Amino acid sequence: MKGVIGIVSKYVVGQVARQVDDNGLVVWYDPDGVYADVAAGLALPNTTVLHYCDSFLQLRWEIDQRHLMDGNQPPRLVVYVPLAQDETHRALTELETAGVVMQPGQQPPARNTRLAVVARNALKSILGDETAAEVEKQAEAGKLTLADLNALAEKGGEISKGVLALVFGTGNAQEVGLAFLASNGQDVEIGKKSAEGELADLLRHAYACDIAADDNLEAIRERLARHVLVTDLLAGLGEAAPEALKTATVAPTAASRDACVELARSWRLRRDTRDSYVVAANRVEQELALQAMALPAEAITDVETFAAIERALLRRVESRLLEATDGELLALATSRLARFWCDVEPRLQARWALVASAAEVLLEADCVQKAMQTAPATFVGILNEYAKSPQPWCVLDTHHRHMESLWHSFEPQIGGDHESIEKLVIRARRRYVEAGSVLAREFADRLRHDGVSKGGVLHQRQIFQSRVKPLLGKEKVAYVWVDALRFEMARELGRLLRADFEVELEAVVAAVPTVTEIGMAALLPGADVMAKVVSAGSGKLALDVDGAVVKNRKDRVTLLTQRAGVSVFETKLDSLLPKPSKKTQAGIAAAELILVTSQEIDELCEQDNITQARRQMDGVLNDLRRGIRVLADVGVQRIVLASDHGHLFADELSEDMKVDAPGGNTVDLHRRVWVGNGGNVNEACVRGPLSAFGMDGEYDLASPWTFACFKVKGGASAYFHGGLSPQELVIPVMVLKPAVRATAGSLLGIDWKITLGSPKLSTRFFSVQIGGANTGLFELKPPAVRVELRSKGKTLSRPISASYGFDEASGDVKLRKDETNPKMVAPDTVTLMLLEEPDQKIVSLSLFEATTGVELARIDKIEVAISI
């Protein structure tokens, strides 16, 4: 814009400029010609401005002559039309589709050019809300023109004229106040121009801040910061403010209070000023001694002024969940993940995520235990409730697994108060064991009464014959054996794969005892004909599969190769990742049946390093997802995934949860199962011949009714399998058919923006904000993404929470469009946890598309300043 223009006119120009920056092309309808003079002098950097003059053909000719619409992206172009949109008979539809429309009444508000609305927004920081509202009414009534409004702005803004506008580039009180609070960069110029008095007058007028005559600039800054922050706090607390704060000095009028609240909000929400806000807020928080004050939970849910408020709310929610389960508290905890202090402090976001996860366990445990009061009277009925109902009971296991993963990733702040969160996790664990034990007892009782043959439930021994063999000779098939993959984990895996595969998931009854030697052999050809449990000696079991005794992995692979009836290639899951070797690819190409084995879950948990197992458990699901996609990429047409057994992975058991084994002729003894003959009868155990549980064999089987275990030396202390609980006995079979996959080309129209929470990697927690803008002509469709810290190609981190869209199973983050600007990706702050100390002084951060694995953006050279 050339020449000197009024404040309201300048505000309109700013609106247009922002839309051009965000969207490129703007069609500006001005039916009453209110802004004709503004449009006539409009000049924006690198932007073409065209005016409609009685001919749309002429306007189109000008656009074509300048080749403005020839590219794939909208040009920086403003088309001013002094008509109403409906008077154009859709002559500019193509331009409107490629860009945005500005006109009176347009939504969102940033594109609304109604004069009265523009006047209010432009003048409220100068005249105050009440006066600006009156001006708005007069403009709406047609009593004030744009020239009148500019004149009013000059009169009302006299206090902000002069050298301050030269120093700060604006006379707007909000912009001056924000720039002054955020930085001392203008202090030298203020001193040179002797503008201290003018600045003090502006701040007194706009914010009613009591500034002493002899205050220097730094003292003014600190005084203003305290005044603005305390006013913001007490405006949020209202009548619920503690007595100790009610005597604090705050802005006295509604207009000055609103100005302070708006300034505080802008200060903390702008990425370029929030660091200074955090410093000032922490200082004032200590001055007020907020940590020691009793703050009412009901009044602070919408207050974001100080971190102490967030921590007080955290403690209150944790304490209430210790007293009673409450769905509203879960909703509150989830909503806090996107709030300011969680964005600033990754530990706070991680803690809120843990609180939400514990609340989910508590709520689901109550639901399951209540449902058990009217549980089905049959084994099949209770199995269906556990695995197949619209809200299956196995979701309790999923919530518990997620909570434990977050807990073992949680790092309390040194000197911080973490007693309440620890108690909350303990309570959630106990409720999980209580509800799970009730379910386990009912499940085992129905199994003992009904057996496994009633109701048409698929047995593990039938998987090859019914789900694999019919495909052989018709398609290239992968048969994936996953050790210890329980049903609820497969359910999550299926959800993660549905974008790329047709997924059929079925609940299956595992062979007993639920140990690897039996379960893996039950997946072989011939197991449906005969599967007899036999002794392998040395306290081990084997399975006689239609005449062949199968003891170990070598036996299993040999038998499958001999009996499959087609060519077989065998490999392991880790051989597929991140990319199979040429030898592996050649083996897959030459075979009709590809056997893929995975022992990651069982190996990880049997090591008895509970913390590492909990942290990496979901990583196994990601590896399976990646491996399955690799199989599809190398030409596998159908994938059948099955498990040998499930597992229990709860807390380390207390002595009262350990029972004596039957003794007698013990053929095999695990913490969850005894196989043998004779011995004692123990009421703490369910016992019967193997035939009662659907297996052939000359032995009895005994297992604790609940989540208890036998007294056995050695072995894992929290991870168990072998028993009859649904977590151990109900296993998945999943049949996958590759679908048409999205391509990376659909992501090329997004200009990604990654903002680091801190410039250095200085703690085990690191946050990053993801955003982006649509640079194409088509509708923005934000993808699911994954963020990783990397060094030399190795992943060092795991995502543990996000402001929105976080998938606990995969660590993926499903982005969405910004509600106020559909061409922008809504900013999302993701918290990462470092899994190990980098051996390099520099790491990188990469943003990947979750489905394809395509790298979308990267930040190199992040300095490491941490020692774990």
TORPAPA-430027 format. One record per residue (C-alpha): residue in three letters; y negated, x, z. Coordinates in steps of 0.5 Angstrom, whole numbers, padded with zeros to 4 digits, always signed. Each point is the difference from the previous one (the first is absolute). Example, Ala and Ser with C-alpha at 12.3 -4.5 7.8 and 13.67 -1.06 7.14 Angstrom:
BEGIN
ALA+0009+0025+0016
SER-0007+0002-0002
***
This chain:
BEGIN
MET+0000+0000+0000
LYS-0007+0003-0002
GLY-0006+0000+0004
VAL-0001-0003+0007
ILE+0003-0007+0001
GLY+0001-0004+0006
ILE+0005+0000+0006
VAL+0003-0006-0002
SER+0000+0002-0008
LYS+0003+0006+0003
TYR+0006-0003+0003
VAL+0002-0004-0006
VAL+0000+0006-0004
GLY+0004+0003+0005
GLN+0005-0006+0000
VAL+0001+0001-0008
ALA+0001+0008+0001
ARG+0005-0001+0005
GLN+0004-0005-0005
VAL-0001+0005-0005
ASP+0003+0006+0004
ASP+0006-0004+0002
ASN+0001-0004-0006
GLY-0003+0003-0006
LEU-0002-0006-0004
VAL-0005-0006+0003
VAL-0002-0006-0003
TRP-0006-0002+0003
TYR-0002-0008+0000
ASP-0007-0002+0002
PRO-0001-0007-0002
ASP-0007-0001+0003
GLY-0003+0007-0003
VAL-0001+0002+0008
TYR+0001+0007-0002
ALA-0002+0001-0007
ASP-0005+0006+0002
VAL+0005+0003+0004
ALA+0005+0000-0006
ALA-0006+0002-0004
GLY-0001+0007+0003
LEU+0008+0001+0002
ALA+0002+0007-0001
LEU+0007+0002+0004
PRO+0003+0007-0001
ASN+0005+0001-0006
THR-0001-0008-0001
THR-0002-0004-0006
VAL-0004-0006+0001
LEU+0000-0005-0005
HIS-0004-0007+0000
TYR+0001-0007-0003
CYS-0005-0002-0005
ASP+0001-0006-0003
SER+0007+0002-0004
PHE+0007+0002+0003
LEU+0001+0002-0007
GLN-0005+0005+0000
LEU+0002+0002+0007
ARG+0007+0001-0002
TRP-0002+0004-0006
GLU-0004+0005+0005
ILE+0006+0001+0004
ASP+0005+0001-0007
GLN-0005+0005-0003
ARG+0000+0004+0007
HIS+0007+0000+0000
LEU+0000-0002+0008
MET+0006-0004+0000
ASP+0005+0004-0004
GLY+0003+0004+0006
ASN+0005-0002+0004
GLN-0004+0000+0006
PRO-0006-0005+0001
PRO-0007+0004-0002
ARG-0006+0001+0005
LEU-0004-0006-0003
VAL-0004-0005+0003
VAL-0001-0007-0004
TYR-0006-0004+0002
VAL+0000-0007-0002
PRO-0006-0005+0002
LEU+0004-0006+0000
ALA+0006-0003+0004
GLN+0007+0002-0002
ASP+0002-0007-0002
GLU-0006+0000-0005
THR+0003+0005-0004
HIS+0006-0004-0002
ARG+0005+0006+0002
ALA-0003+0005-0005
LEU+0001+0006+0005
THR+0007-0002+0002
GLU+0002+0007-0002
LEU-0005+0004+0004
GLU+0001-0004+0006
THR+0007+0001+0000
ALA-0001+0008-0001
GLY-0005+0000+0006
VAL-0003-0005+0005
VAL-0005-0005+0000
MET-0006+0000+0004
GLN-0004-0007+0001
PRO-0003-0005+0005
GLY+0006-0002+0004
GLN+0005+0005-0002
GLN+0005+0002+0004
PRO+0002+0005+0004
PRO-0007+0000+0003
ALA-0002+0007-0003
ARG+0000-0003-0007
ASN-0005-0006+0003
THR-0007+0001-0003
ARG-0003-0007+0003
LEU-0007+0002+0001
ALA+0001-0003+0007
VAL+0006+0004+0002
VAL-0003+0006-0003
ALA-0006-0001+0004
ARG+0003-0001+0007
ASN+0005+0006-0001
ALA-0006+0005-0002
LEU-0005-0002+0005
LYS+0005-0001+0007
SER-0001+0007+0002
ILE-0007+0000-0001
LEU-0002-0007+0002
GLY+0005-0002+0005
ASP+0006-0005-0001
GLU-0005-0006+0002
THR-0005+0002-0005
ALA+0004+0002-0005
ALA+0004-0007+0001
GLU-0007-0004-0001
VAL-0002+0004-0006
GLU+0007-0002-0003
LYS-0001-0007+0001
GLN-0007+0000-0003
ALA+0003+0004-0006
GLU+0005-0005-0001
ALA-0005-0005+0000
GLY-0004+0003-0006
LYS-0006+0002+0004
LEU+0001+0008+0000
THR+0001+0004-0007
LEU+0003+0007+0000
ALA-0007+0002+0000
ASP-0002-0003+0006
LEU+0006+0002+0003
ASN-0001+0007-0002
ALA-0007+0000+0003
LEU+0003-0003+0007
ALA+0004+0006+0000
GLU-0005+0004+0000
LYS-0004-0003+0005
GLY+0006-0001+0005
GLY+0002+0007-0002
GLU-0007+0004+0002
ILE+0004+0003+0006
SER+0005+0004-0004
LYS-0005+0002-0006
GLY-0003+0007+0000
VAL+0004+0007+0001
LEU+0006-0003+0002
ALA+0002-0003-0007
LEU-0002+0007-0002
VAL+0005+0004+0005
PHE+0006-0005+0000
GLY-0001-0003-0007
THR-0001-0007+0002
GLY-0004-0004+0005
ASN+0005-0005+0002
ALA+0001+0000+0007
GLN+0008+0000+0000
GLU+0001+0005-0005
VAL-0005+0005+0004
GLY+0003-0002+0007
LEU+0007+0002-0003
ALA-0002+0006-0004
PHE-0004+0003+0007
LEU+0006-0002+0004
ALA+0005+0003-0004
SER-0003+0007-0001
ASN-0006+0004+0002
GLY-0001+0003-0007
GLN-0006-0004-0001
ASP-0003+0003+0007
VAL-0004+0006-0004
GLU-0003-0004-0005
ILE-0002-0005+0006
GLY-0003+0005+0004
LYS-0004+0003-0006
LYS-0003-0007-0002
SER-0002-0001+0007
ALA+0004-0007-0001
GLU+0003+0000+0007
GLY-0004-0006+0003
GLU+0001-0004-0007
LEU+0007+0001+0001
ALA+0000-0002+0008
ASP-0005-0006-0002
LEU+0006-0002-0006
LEU+0005+0000+0005
ARG-0003-0004+0006
HIS-0002-0005-0005
ALA+0007-0001-0004
TYR+0004+0001+0006
ALA-0004-0001+0007
CYS+0002+0007+0002
ASP-0004+0003+0006
ILE-0002+0007-0003
ALA-0005+0004+0005
ALA-0006+0003-0003
ASP+0002+0007+0002
ASP+0008+0000-0003
ASN+0001+0005-0005
LEU+0005-0002-0006
GLU+0006+0002+0003
ALA-0002-0004+0006
ILE-0002-0006-0005
ARG+0007+0000-0003
GLU+0004+0000+0006
ARG-0004-0006+0003
LEU+0000-0004-0006
ALA+0008+0001-0001
ARG+0001-0002+0008
HIS-0005-0006-0001
VAL+0004-0002-0007
LEU+0007+0001+0003
VAL-0001-0003+0007
THR-0004-0006-0004
ASP+0006-0001-0005
LEU+0005+0000+0006
LEU-0003-0005+0004
ALA-0001-0004-0006
GLY+0007+0000-0001
LEU+0002-0001+0008
GLY-0005-0006+0001
GLU+0000-0003+0007
ALA+0007+0003+0001
ALA-0004+0007+0001
PRO+0002+0004+0006
GLU-0005+0000+0006
ALA-0001+0007-0001
LEU-0003-0001-0007
LYS-0004-0006+0001
THR-0006+0004+0002
ALA+0000+0005-0006
THR-0006-0001-0004
VAL+0002-0003-0007
ALA-0005-0003-0006
PRO-0003-0006+0003
THR-0001-0004-0006
ALA+0005-0004-0005
ALA-0003+0004-0006
SER+0000+0007+0004
ARG+0007-0001+0002
ASP+0003-0002-0006
ALA-0003+0006-0003
CYS+0003+0005+0005
VAL+0007-0004-0001
GLU-0001+0001-0008
LEU-0002+0007+0001
ALA+0006+0002+0004
ARG+0005-0003-0005
SER-0003+0003-0006
TRP+0000+0007+0004
ARG+0007+0000+0002
LEU+0003-0004-0006
ARG-0003+0005-0006
ARG+0004+0006-0001
ASP-0006+0005-0001
THR-0003-0002+0007
ARG+0006-0002+0005
ASP+0002+0007+0002
SER-0007+0000+0003
TYR+0001-0007+0003
VAL+0006+0003+0004
VAL-0003+0005+0003
ALA-0006-0004+0002
ALA+0005-0006+0003
ASN+0004+0005+0004
ARG-0006+0003+0003
VAL-0003-0007+0002
GLU+0007-0002+0002
GLN+0000+0005+0005
GLU-0007-0001+0002
LEU+0002-0007+0002
ALA+0007+0002+0003
LEU+0003-0006-0004
GLN+0007+0003+0001
ALA-0001-0002+0008
MET-0002-0007-0002
ALA+0004-0007+0000
LEU-0001-0003-0007
PRO+0002-0007-0001
ALA+0006+0000-0006
GLU-0003-0006-0002
ALA-0007+0002-0002
ILE+0002+0007-0003
THR+0004-0002-0005
ASP-0005+0000-0005
VAL-0004+0006+0003
GLU+0000+0007-0004
THR-0005+0004+0003
PHE+0004+0005+0005
ALA+0007+0002+0000
ALA+0000-0001+0007
ILE+0000-0008-0002
GLU+0006+0001-0005
ARG+0004+0004+0005
ALA-0002-0005+0006
LEU+0003-0006-0005
LEU+0006+0004-0002
ARG+0002+0001+0008
ARG-0002-0007+0001
VAL+0005-0002-0006
GLU+0005+0004+0003
SER+0000-0002+0007
ARG+0000-0008-0003
LEU+0006+0002-0004
LEU+0004+0003+0006
GLU-0001-0007+0004
ALA+0002-0005-0006
THR+0001+0000-0007
ASP-0006-0003-0004
GLY+0000-0001-0008
GLU-0008+0000+0000
LEU+0000+0007+0003
LEU+0005+0003-0006
ALA-0006-0003-0004
LEU-0005+0003+0004
ALA+0003+0007+0000
THR+0002+0000-0008
SER-0008-0002-0001
ARG-0002+0006+0004
LEU+0003+0005-0005
ALA-0006-0001-0005
ARG-0005+0000+0005
PHE-0005+0006+0000
TRP+0002+0004+0006
CYS+0007+0000-0003
ASP-0003+0003-0006
VAL-0003+0005+0004
GLU+0006+0002+0004
PRO+0007+0000-0003
ARG+0003+0000+0007
LEU-0003-0007+0002
GLN+0002-0003-0007
ALA+0007+0003+0002
ARG+0000-0003+0007
TRP-0002-0007-0003
ALA+0006+0001-0005
LEU+0005+0001+0006
VAL-0003-0005+0004
ALA+0001-0005-0006
SER+0007+0002-0001
ALA+0002+0000+0007
ALA-0003-0007+0000
GLU+0004-0002-0006
VAL+0006+0002+0004
LEU-0001-0004+0006
LEU-0002-0006-0004
GLU+0007+0001-0004
ALA+0004+0001+0006
ASP-0003-0007+0003
CYS+0002-0003-0007
VAL+0007+0003+0000
GLN+0002-0002+0007
LYS-0003-0007-0001
ALA+0004-0001-0006
MET+0006+0003+0003
GLN+0000-0006+0005
THR+0002-0005-0006
ALA+0004+0005-0004
PRO+0005-0002-0005
ALA+0007-0001+0003
THR+0003+0004-0006
PHE+0001+0008-0001
VAL-0003-0002-0007
GLY-0005-0004+0002
ILE-0003+0005+0005
LEU+0001+0006-0006
ASN-0005-0005-0004
GLU-0005+0000+0005
TYR+0000+0007+0001
ALA+0000+0002-0007
LYS-0002-0006-0005
SER-0004-0005+0003
PRO-0008-0001-0002
GLN-0002+0004+0006
PRO+0007+0004+0002
TRP+0001+0003+0007
CYS+0001+0007-0003
VAL-0008+0000-0001
LEU+0000+0002+0008
ASP+0004+0006-0002
THR-0005+0002-0005
HIS-0006-0001+0004
HIS+0003+0004+0006
ARG+0002+0006-0005
HIS-0008+0000-0003
MET-0002+0000+0008
GLU+0004+0006+0001
SER-0002+0004-0006
LEU-0007-0002+0002
TRP+0001+0002+0008
HIS+0003+0007-0002
SER-0006+0001-0005
PHE-0005-0002+0006
GLU-0004+0006+0003
PRO-0004-0002+0006
GLN-0007+0003+0000
ILE+0000+0006+0005
GLY-0003-0003+0007
GLY+0000-0007-0003
ASP+0003-0007+0003
HIS+0007-0001-0003
GLU+0004-0003+0006
SER-0001-0007-0003
ILE+0003+0001-0007
GLU+0006+0004+0003
LYS+0001-0006+0005
LEU-0001-0005-0006
VAL+0005+0004-0005
ILE+0005+0001+0006
ARG+0000-0008+0001
ALA+0001-0001-0007
ARG+0006+0004+0000
ARG+0003-0004+0006
ARG-0001-0006-0004
TYR+0003+0003-0006
VAL+0006+0002+0004
GLU+0000-0007+0004
ALA+0000-0004-0007
GLY+0004+0004-0003
SER+0006+0000+0005
VAL+0000-0007+0000
LEU+0001+0000-0007
ALA+0005+0005+0000
ARG+0004-0004+0005
GLU+0000-0006-0004
PHE+0001+0003-0006
ALA+0006+0004+0002
ASP+0003-0007+0004
ARG-0001-0004-0007
LEU+0004+0006-0003
ARG+0006+0000+0005
HIS+0000-0007-0001
ASP+0000-0001-0007
GLY+0002+0006-0003
VAL-0003+0003-0007
SER+0004-0004-0005
LYS-0004-0007+0001
GLY-0006-0002-0004
GLY+0001+0004-0006
VAL-0004+0006+0003
LEU+0001+0006-0005
HIS+0003+0006+0004
GLN-0001+0007-0001
ARG+0007+0001-0003
GLN-0002-0005-0006
ILE-0006+0004-0002
PHE+0003+0004-0006
GLN+0004-0005-0002
SER-0005-0006-0001
ARG-0007+0004-0001
VAL+0002+0007-0003
LYS+0006-0001-0004
PRO-0002-0006-0005
LEU-0006+0004-0002
LEU+0004+0006-0002
GLY+0001+0001-0008
LYS-0006-0004-0001
GLU-0006+0004+0003
LYS-0001+0006+0003
VAL+0001-0001+0007
ALA-0003+0004+0007
TYR+0004-0001+0006
VAL-0004+0002+0006
TRP+0003+0001+0007
VAL-0005+0001+0005
ASP+0003+0002+0007
ALA-0003-0005+0006
LEU-0005-0004-0004
ARG+0000-0006+0004
PHE-0002-0007-0003
GLU-0007-0001+0002
MET-0001+0007-0003
ALA+0003-0002-0007
ARG-0004-0006+0001
GLU-0007+0004+0000
LEU+0003+0004-0006
GLY+0001-0006-0004
ARG-0007-0002+0001
LEU-0003+0007-0002
LEU+0004+0000-0006
ARG-0001-0007-0003
ALA-0006+0002-0004
ASP+0005+0004-0004
PHE+0006-0003+0000
GLU+0004-0007+0001
VAL+0003+0000+0007
GLU+0006-0003+0002
LEU+0001+0001+0008
GLU+0006-0002+0003
ALA+0002+0000+0008
VAL+0007+0003+0000
VAL+0005+0001+0006
ALA+0002+0007+0001
ALA+0007+0003+0002
VAL+0001+0001+0007
PRO+0000+0005+0003
THR-0007+0001-0002
VAL+0000+0007-0001
THR-0001+0004-0007
GLU+0008+0002-0001
ILE+0002-0007+0000
GLY-0007-0003-0003
MET+0000+0005-0006
ALA+0007-0001-0002
ALA-0001-0008+0000
LEU-0004+0001-0006
LEU+0005+0003-0004
PRO+0005-0003-0005
GLY+0006-0003+0003
ALA-0003-0002+0006
ASP+0000-0007-0001
VAL+0007+0000-0001
MET+0002+0004+0006
ALA-0004+0004+0005
LYS+0003+0002+0006
VAL-0003+0004+0006
VAL+0005+0006+0002
SER-0001+0006+0004
ALA-0002+0007-0003
GLY+0001+0004+0006
SER-0005+0004+0005
GLY-0003-0007+0002
LYS-0002-0002-0007
LEU+0002-0006-0004
ALA+0001-0001-0008
LEU+0001-0006-0004
ASP+0007-0001-0004
VAL-0003-0003-0007
ASP+0006-0003-0004
GLY+0004+0006+0002
ALA-0005+0006+0000
VAL-0002+0002+0007
VAL-0008+0002-0001
LYS-0002+0004+0006
ASN-0007+0004-0003
ARG-0005+0000-0005
LYS+0004+0004-0005
ASP+0006-0005+0001
ARG-0005-0006-0002
VAL-0003+0004-0006
THR+0007+0001-0003
LEU+0003-0007+0001
LEU-0006-0003-0003
THR+0001+0005-0006
GLN+0007-0002-0001
ARG+0000-0007+0001
ALA-0007-0002-0003
GLY+0003-0001-0007
VAL-0006+0003-0003
SER-0003+0007+0000
VAL-0004+0002+0006
PHE-0005+0005+0002
GLU-0002+0001+0007
THR-0006+0003+0003
LYS-0005-0001+0007
LEU-0006-0003+0001
ASP-0004+0006+0001
SER+0002+0003-0007
LEU-0004-0006-0003
LEU-0006+0002+0003
PRO-0005+0001-0002
LYS+0003+0001-0006
PRO+0007+0001-0002
SER+0002+0007-0003
LYS+0002+0000-0008
LYS+0007+0001+0003
THR+0000-0006+0004
GLN-0003-0004-0006
ALA+0005+0002-0005
GLY+0005-0002+0005
ILE-0003-0007+0001
ALA-0001-0001-0008
ALA+0008+0002-0001
ALA+0003-0005+0006
GLU+0001-0007+0000
LEU+0000-0001+0008
ILE-0005+0005+0004
LEU+0001+0000+0007
VAL-0006+0002+0004
THR+0001+0001+0008
SER-0005+0001+0005
GLN+0002+0002+0008
GLU-0008+0001+0002
ILE+0000-0006+0005
ASP+0006+0002+0003
GLU-0001+0008+0000
LEU-0007-0001+0002
CYS+0001-0005+0006
GLU+0007+0004+0003
GLN-0004+0006+0001
ASP-0003-0004+0006
ASN-0007+0003-0002
ILE-0003-0007+0002
THR-0007+0001-0002
GLN+0002+0003-0007
ALA+0005-0005-0001
ARG-0005-0006+0001
ARG-0006+0004-0004
GLN+0004+0001-0006
MET+0005-0006+0000
ASP-0005-0004-0005
GLY+0000+0006-0004
VAL+0007-0001-0002
LEU-0002-0007-0003
ASN-0005+0004-0004
ASP+0005+0005-0002
LEU+0005-0006-0002
ARG-0006-0003-0004
ARG-0001+0006-0004
GLY+0007+0002-0001
ILE+0001-0007-0003
ARG-0006+0000-0004
VAL+0003+0007-0003
LEU+0006-0003-0001
ALA-0003-0006-0004
ASP-0004+0005-0004
VAL+0006+0004-0002
GLY+0003-0006-0003
VAL+0004-0003+0005
GLN+0001-0007-0001
ARG+0002-0003+0006
ILE+0000+0002+0007
VAL+0005-0002+0006
LEU-0002+0002+0007
ALA+0004+0000+0006
SER+0001+0002+0007
ASP+0005+0003+0004
HIS-0002-0003+0007
GLY-0007-0002+0003
HIS-0002+0003+0007
LEU-0004-0001+0006
PHE-0006+0004+0002
ALA-0003-0002+0006
ASP-0002+0004+0006
GLU+0004+0005+0004
LEU+0005-0004+0004
SER-0001-0001+0008
GLU+0007+0001+0004
ASP+0000-0007+0001
MET+0001-0001-0008
LYS+0006+0005+0000
VAL+0007-0003+0001
ASP+0007+0003+0001
ALA+0005+0000-0006
PRO+0006-0003+0000
GLY+0004+0006+0001
GLY+0008+0000-0002
ASN+0002+0003-0007
THR-0007+0001-0003
VAL+0000+0002-0007
ASP-0007+0000-0001
LEU-0006-0001+0005
HIS-0008+0000-0002
ARG-0005-0003+0004
ARG+0000-0007-0003
VAL+0008+0000-0001
TRP+0007+0001+0002
VAL+0006+0000-0004
GLY+0007+0001+0003
ASN+0005-0004+0004
GLY+0001-0002+0007
GLY-0005+0002+0005
ASN-0004-0004+0005
VAL-0004-0007-0002
ASN-0007+0000+0001
GLU-0004-0006+0001
ALA-0006+0004-0003
CYS+0004+0001-0007
VAL+0002-0005-0005
ARG+0007+0002-0002
GLY+0006-0002-0005
PRO+0004+0003-0005
LEU-0003+0003-0006
SER+0003-0006-0004
ALA-0005-0005+0004
PHE-0005+0003-0003
GLY+0002+0000-0007
MET+0004+0007-0001
ASP+0007+0002+0000
GLY+0002+0005+0005
GLU+0005+0001+0006
TYR-0006+0001+0005
ASP-0004-0004+0004
LEU-0008+0001+0000
ALA-0005-0001+0006
SER-0007+0000+0000
PRO-0006-0002+0005
TRP-0002-0007-0001
THR-0008+0002+0001
PHE-0004+0006-0002
ALA+0004+0004+0005
CYS+0005+0006-0002
PHE+0006+0004+0003
LYS-0001+0006+0004
VAL+0002+0005-0005
LYS-0002+0008+0001
GLY-0005+0002-0005
GLY-0003-0003-0007
ALA-0006-0003-0001
SER-0004-0004+0006
ALA-0003-0005-0003
TYR+0003-0001-0007
PHE+0007-0004+0000
HIS+0005-0003-0005
GLY+0007-0002+0000
GLY-0001-0007+0003
LEU+0000-0007-0001
SER-0008-0002+0000
PRO-0003-0003-0006
GLN-0004+0006+0000
GLU+0006+0004-0001
LEU+0005-0005-0004
VAL-0005-0003-0005
ILE-0001+0005-0005
PRO-0003-0001-0007
VAL+0002+0000-0007
MET-0006+0000-0005
VAL+0001-0001-0008
LEU-0006+0003-0004
LYS-0002-0001-0007
PRO-0006+0004-0003
ALA-0006-0005-0002
VAL-0006+0002-0004
ARG-0004+0005+0004
ALA-0007+0000+0000
THR-0003+0007-0004
ALA-0006+0004+0003
GLY-0004-0002-0006
SER-0002-0006+0004
LEU-0003+0004+0005
LEU-0005+0004-0004
GLY-0005-0005+0000
ILE-0002+0002+0008
ASP-0004+0006+0002
TRP+0003+0002+0007
LYS-0004+0002+0006
ILE+0003+0003+0005
THR-0005+0002+0007
LEU+0003+0004+0005
GLY-0001-0002+0007
SER-0001+0007+0002
PRO-0001+0006-0004
LYS+0005+0004+0003
LEU+0007-0001+0002
SER-0001+0001+0008
THR+0005-0005+0003
ARG+0007-0003-0001
PHE-0003-0006-0002
PHE-0005+0000-0007
SER-0003-0006-0003
VAL-0002-0001-0007
GLN-0004-0006-0003
ILE+0002-0002-0007
GLY-0004-0004-0005
GLY-0002-0001-0007
ALA-0003-0003-0006
ASN+0002-0004-0006
THR-0002+0004-0006
GLY+0003-0004-0005
LEU-0001-0007-0003
PHE+0006-0003+0003
GLU+0001-0004+0007
LEU+0001+0005+0005
LYS+0007+0000+0003
PRO+0000+0005+0006
PRO+0007+0003+0001
ALA+0004+0002+0006
VAL-0001+0008+0001
ARG+0003+0005+0005
VAL-0004+0006+0003
GLU+0002+0007+0001
LEU-0002+0006+0003
ARG+0004+0006-0004
SER+0001+0007+0000
LYS+0003+0004-0006
GLY+0003-0007-0002
LYS+0003-0002+0007
THR-0002-0006+0003
LEU-0003+0002+0007
SER-0002-0007+0003
ARG+0002-0008+0001
PRO-0004-0006-0001
ILE+0000-0004+0007
SER-0005-0005-0001
ALA-0006-0003-0004
SER-0006-0004+0000
TYR+0004-0005-0004
GLY+0006-0001-0005
PHE+0004+0005+0004
ASP+0008+0000-0001
GLU+0004+0003+0006
ALA+0006+0000-0004
SER-0003+0005-0005
GLY-0006+0002+0002
ASP-0003-0003-0006
VAL-0007-0003+0000
LYS-0001-0006-0004
LEU-0008+0000-0002
ARG-0004-0006-0002
LYS-0006-0002-0003
ASP-0007+0000+0003
GLU-0002-0007+0002
THR-0007+0001-0001
ASN+0001+0004-0007
PRO+0007-0001-0004
LYS-0002+0006-0004
MET+0001+0004+0006
VAL+0007+0002+0004
ALA-0002-0002+0008
PRO+0000+0006+0004
ASP+0006+0002+0004
THR+0001+0005+0005
VAL+0007+0003+0001
THR+0002+0004+0006
LEU+0005+0006-0001
MET+0004+0003+0005
LEU+0002+0008-0002
LEU+0007+0001+0001
GLU+0000+0007+0000
GLU-0005+0006+0001
PRO-0002+0003-0007
ASP+0002+0007-0001
GLN-0007+0000-0005
LYS-0007+0000+0002
ILE-0002-0005-0005
VAL+0004-0006-0002
SER-0002-0006-0005
LEU+0000-0007+0000
SER+0003-0005-0005
LEU+0000-0007-0002
PHE+0006-0003-0004
GLU+0002-0006-0003
ALA+0005-0003+0004
THR+0005-0002-0005
THR+0000+0005-0005
GLY-0002+0006+0004
VAL-0006+0002-0005
GLU-0005+0004+0004
LEU-0007-0004-0001
ALA-0005+0005+0004
ARG+0000+0006+0004
ILE-0004+0004+0005
ASP+0002+0007+0000
LYS-0002+0006+0005
ILE+0000-0004+0006
GLU-0001+0005+0006
VAL+0005+0000+0005
ALA-0002+0001+0007
ILE+0006-0002+0005
SER+0005+0003+0004
ILE+0006-0005+0001
***
